Amino acid sequence: MCSRRFAVLDEVVDLRAPDELAEVVSALYADAPATTAETTLSLHLASVSQRFTASISSGSISSGDRQSADKCEQWCDTPSELYEVLQRELTYALLTHLAPRYLLVHAGAVQLGSTAVLLPGGHDSGKSSLALELGHRGQFFSDDVTPIHPQTLSAMSFQRELVLHTGTRSAHRPLPRPARCSRFEEYDYLAARQADLTWASPTRVGALVFPHRRQGYTAQMATVTPAESARRLLEQCFDLQRLGATSTDVVIDLAECPAVDVWFDRADQIAPMLLEWVQSARPAAP
């Protein structure tokens, strides 16, 4: 058997699997730090007759106090299929556990200088491409989901792998290929450290950038009003009701940050403009 015990913010995952799935164990949330803290999520992988399954539940495997609330079981034919199921289901379980304590935003995030920059946007908006490009010029929080601490308005690193589509990979500096189980025809899952990114420490959000990537776009940017920022942030938040009334206050405070729309074809075309803007923008007052 092989195992890992790692932390994602204040959630602790106890992951155990047969040796034949060691690559999956190593590649899943690979950058998440090891910990000895008490388990909050148990993830057990199994192999039966050359098929693979995963079970996720609350609590500890060894102590027998597991609960069924987060339980998820699915059979897979290959380690790669299992890995992708785990990326989805473990992320869902983590977000479910984190939702009562953090505002969860569908957004990338980077730190440029002393400013955390939130990149909210839907699927295919260019979040990953822009987070990767800007992260190489500063530090990195996430390319897809960013937890926000409600008391400090700090962006928190969410150490899931980046999802790099073929176009994003080809547009950036040469990047290593990930483990075989995390390679797919049109995209890869790549750990941030493998992509030569540095994880950022919690930092107060001081700017909002709403990305719009389309082939053939000329790089340009335009100011977004606080009211429009608030509307868009609400569209990109997960499980607002789990955080309670505090969630509305957090969104309102975030919406007061300087904000811009950015249109681009390649992230490296808009990055210099954004760096200059972040340096000149006045962050929201603490």
C-alpha positions as MATLAB code, in Angstrom:
seq = 'MCSRRFAVLDEVVDLRAPDELAEVVSALYADAPATTAETTLSLHLASVSQRFTASISSGSISSGDRQSADKCEQWCDTPSELYEVLQRELTYALLTHLAPRYLLVHAGAVQLGSTAVLLPGGHDSGKSSLALELGHRGQFFSDDVTPIHPQTLSAMSFQRELVLHTGTRSAHRPLPRPARCSRFEEYDYLAARQADLTWASPTRVGALVFPHRRQGYTAQMATVTPAESARRLLEQCFDLQRLGATSTDVVIDLAECPAVDVWFDRADQIAPMLLEWVQSARPAAP';
ca = [
       0.000    0.000    0.000;
       1.049    3.613   -0.574;
      -0.331    6.667    1.141;
      -0.183   10.447    1.501;
      -1.580   12.791    4.112;
      -1.817   16.381    2.932;
      -3.499   19.687    3.728;
      -5.548   21.946    1.476;
      -6.035   25.069    3.583;
      -7.443   23.667    6.855;
      -8.778   20.444    5.326;
      -6.656   17.309    5.770;
      -6.858   14.465    3.254;
      -5.773   10.925    4.146;
      -5.138    9.178    0.802;
      -4.433    5.436    0.601;
      -4.109    3.132   -2.402;
      -2.529   -0.115   -3.642;
       1.020    0.223   -4.953;
      -0.087   -0.069   -8.592;
      -1.802    3.319   -8.180;
       1.270    5.046   -6.711;
       1.504    7.406   -9.694;
      -2.071    8.577   -9.123;
      -1.364    9.093   -5.414;
       1.724   11.202   -6.170;
       0.114   13.263   -8.941;
      -3.124   14.235   -7.156;
      -2.846   17.655   -5.457;
       0.897   17.077   -5.711;
       1.863   20.489   -4.299;
      -0.334   20.220   -1.197;
       1.925   20.091    1.894;
       2.251   17.004    4.059;
       0.683   17.251    7.510;
       0.123   15.293   10.709;
      -3.083   17.156   11.609;
      -6.370   15.366   12.177;
      -8.024   13.939    9.072;
     -11.152   15.625    7.725;
     -11.461   13.679    4.447;
     -10.528   10.052    3.764;
      -9.813    8.966    0.209;
      -9.415    5.243   -0.408;
      -8.455    3.818   -3.825;
      -8.834    0.160   -4.724;
      -8.056   -2.181   -7.617;
     -10.221   -5.195   -8.412;
      -9.811   -7.330  -11.544;
      -7.904   -4.581  -13.391;
     -10.556   -1.978  -12.625;
     -10.208    0.877  -10.183;
     -12.479    2.614   -7.737;
     -12.375    5.513   -5.302;
     -14.293    6.223   -2.133;
     -14.324    9.629   -0.445;
     -15.797   10.154    2.998;
     -15.583   12.489    5.969;
     -13.395   11.530    8.906;
     -10.513    9.094    9.331;
     -10.016    5.670    7.750;
      -8.097    4.278   10.723;
     -10.305    5.612   13.509;
     -13.492    4.265   11.975;
     -15.355    7.567   12.411;
     -16.037    8.054    8.718;
     -19.357    9.529    7.682;
     -21.254    8.919    4.463;
     -22.075   12.547    3.669;
     -19.198   12.927    1.177;
     -19.134    9.321    0.055;
     -18.445    8.817   -3.657;
     -17.721    5.545   -5.429;
     -17.110    5.057   -9.144;
     -15.440    2.291  -11.152;
     -12.819    3.214  -13.747;
     -11.012    1.234  -16.447;
      -7.646    3.037  -16.341;
      -5.531    4.980  -13.835;
      -6.004    8.088  -16.004;
      -9.774    7.794  -15.831;
      -9.520    7.346  -12.072;
      -7.227   10.374  -11.766;
      -9.717   12.598  -13.584;
     -12.597   11.340  -11.445;
     -10.537   12.137   -8.352;
      -9.717   15.637   -9.604;
     -13.424   16.309   -9.876;
     -14.733   14.497   -6.812;
     -11.990   15.435   -4.355;
     -12.236   19.071   -5.422;
     -16.005   18.960   -4.925;
     -15.589   17.410   -1.460;
     -12.969   19.992   -0.473;
     -15.104   22.909   -1.652;
     -18.107   21.497    0.196;
     -16.066   21.421    3.422;
     -14.513   24.868    2.849;
     -17.715   26.693    1.845;
     -18.864   27.532    5.420;
     -15.527   29.263    6.142;
     -14.407   30.870    2.873;
     -15.943   32.725   -0.045;
     -15.218   30.404   -2.974;
     -14.827   32.234   -6.280;
     -14.573   30.729   -9.754;
     -11.408   32.703  -10.416;
      -7.709   32.465  -10.925;
      -5.510   34.604   -8.694;
      -1.918   35.833   -8.624;
       0.186   38.129   -6.489;
       1.906   40.995   -8.293;
       4.150   42.956   -5.961;
       2.170   43.285   -2.735;
      -1.232   43.048   -4.452;
      -3.370   39.943   -4.847;
      -5.162   40.117   -8.193;
      -8.364   38.103   -8.611;
      -9.214   36.838  -12.120;
     -12.921   35.880  -12.054;
     -14.448   34.272  -15.118;
     -16.393   31.379  -16.527;
     -15.253   28.400  -18.550;
     -12.891   29.278  -21.445;
     -12.573   32.915  -20.363;
      -8.770   32.667  -20.286;
      -8.312   32.410  -16.496;
      -5.723   29.625  -16.624;
      -3.700   31.195  -19.416;
      -3.624   34.594  -17.712;
      -2.923   33.147  -14.251;
      -0.025   31.135  -15.674;
       1.461   34.136  -17.484;
       1.072   36.559  -14.569;
       2.124   33.915  -12.053;
       5.496   33.704  -13.774;
       5.845   37.451  -13.161;
       4.846   37.215   -9.494;
       3.371   34.450   -7.349;
       0.423   32.131   -7.822;
      -2.767   31.270   -5.882;
      -4.924   29.314   -8.337;
      -5.984   29.083  -11.967;
      -9.635   28.150  -11.414;
     -11.002   28.345   -7.844;
      -9.774   30.858   -5.263;
     -10.909   30.820   -1.608;
     -11.233   34.265   -0.014;
     -10.909   34.648    3.758;
     -14.043   36.596    4.785;
     -12.441   38.573    7.625;
      -9.233   39.632    5.876;
     -10.320   39.533    2.202;
      -7.147   37.537    1.594;
      -6.786   35.255   -1.408;
      -5.702   31.770   -0.307;
      -3.652   29.306   -2.338;
      -5.675   26.320   -3.563;
      -3.048   23.749   -4.461;
      -4.864   21.861   -7.153;
      -3.153   21.164  -10.482;
      -3.542   23.658  -13.320;
      -5.651   22.454  -16.248;
      -3.632   23.367  -19.337;
      -5.346   22.955  -22.691;
      -3.244   22.381  -25.791;
      -3.515   26.015  -26.890;
      -2.467   27.340  -23.484;
       0.503   24.978  -23.330;
       1.707   25.912  -26.822;
       1.414   29.651  -26.095;
       3.706   29.527  -23.060;
       7.314   28.700  -22.358;
       8.237   25.020  -22.716;
       6.513   23.167  -19.896;
       7.279   19.640  -18.680;
       4.808   16.859  -19.318;
       3.064   15.640  -16.162;
       2.760   12.058  -14.947;
       1.205    9.711  -17.488;
      -2.046    9.401  -15.521;
      -2.656   13.158  -15.769;
      -2.127   13.510  -19.533;
      -5.115   13.692  -21.856;
      -5.626   14.307  -25.553;
      -6.645   17.969  -25.339;
      -5.285   19.005  -21.928;
      -2.949   18.103  -19.073;
      -3.096   18.501  -15.306;
       0.189   20.086  -14.234;
       1.284   20.948  -10.693;
       2.166   24.621  -10.233;
       5.713   23.836   -9.126;
       6.208   21.737  -12.257;
       5.139   24.820  -14.216;
       7.840   26.832  -12.386;
       5.272   28.786  -10.362;
       5.655   29.812   -6.716;
       2.710   29.476   -4.348;
       1.699   32.768   -2.723;
       1.031   33.383    0.958;
      -2.400   34.765    1.968;
      -2.659   38.320    0.636;
      -5.507   40.825    0.651;
      -7.184   41.175   -2.740;
      -6.427   44.610   -4.155;
      -7.497   44.362   -7.804;
      -9.962   42.522  -10.041;
      -9.271   41.515  -13.640;
     -12.062   40.001  -15.743;
     -10.445   38.072  -18.632;
     -11.932   37.605  -22.113;
      -9.762   35.513  -24.420;
     -10.650   35.031  -28.086;
      -8.581   34.209  -31.129;
      -7.664   37.356  -33.021;
      -8.445   39.781  -30.173;
      -6.229   42.853  -29.883;
      -4.973   43.324  -26.324;
      -6.982   46.046  -24.615;
      -8.534   46.867  -21.261;
     -11.395   48.945  -19.864;
     -12.510   49.994  -16.392;
     -15.310   48.069  -14.657;
     -17.561   49.835  -12.135;
     -18.012   48.506   -8.574;
     -21.671   47.692   -9.266;
     -20.753   45.639  -12.326;
     -17.889   43.958  -10.445;
     -20.306   42.927   -7.700;
     -22.761   41.478  -10.219;
     -20.056   39.425  -11.929;
     -18.546   38.232   -8.666;
     -21.934   36.985   -7.507;
     -22.214   35.007  -10.758;
     -18.866   33.316  -10.103;
     -19.278   32.420   -6.410;
     -19.931   28.875   -5.170;
     -22.402   28.027   -2.401;
     -22.907   31.586   -1.133;
     -25.579   30.441    1.291;
     -23.096   28.196    3.128;
     -21.089   31.238    4.253;
     -24.258   33.039    5.305;
     -24.901   36.780    5.316;
     -21.153   37.419    5.472;
     -20.871   36.417    1.811;
     -22.721   39.529    0.644;
     -20.442   41.801    2.671;
     -17.347   40.105    1.251;
     -18.568   40.497   -2.332;
     -19.383   44.182   -1.745;
     -15.923   44.800   -0.266;
     -14.188   42.964   -3.120;
     -16.211   44.933   -5.666;
     -14.704   48.171   -4.341;
     -11.284   47.083   -5.600;
     -10.021   48.674   -8.839;
     -11.275   46.478  -11.684;
     -10.790   46.091  -15.429;
     -12.006   43.994  -18.321;
      -9.160   42.642  -20.436;
      -9.456   41.271  -23.968;
      -6.599   39.285  -25.463;
      -5.584   36.497  -27.793;
      -2.350   35.581  -25.999;
      -1.818   36.251  -22.304;
       1.708   37.573  -22.879;
       0.222   40.390  -24.989;
      -1.932   41.761  -22.168;
       0.426   40.994  -19.249;
       2.653   44.121  -19.560;
      -0.427   46.369  -19.617;
      -1.794   44.649  -16.522;
       1.493   44.906  -14.647;
       1.581   48.651  -15.290;
      -2.078   49.005  -14.282;
      -1.655   47.058  -11.028;
       1.343   49.187  -10.089;
      -0.658   52.381  -10.639;
      -4.025   51.212   -9.284;
      -4.832   52.135   -5.712;
      -5.831   48.977   -3.795;
      -8.985   48.954   -1.708;
      -8.309   50.292    1.784;
      -8.101   47.641    4.551;
];
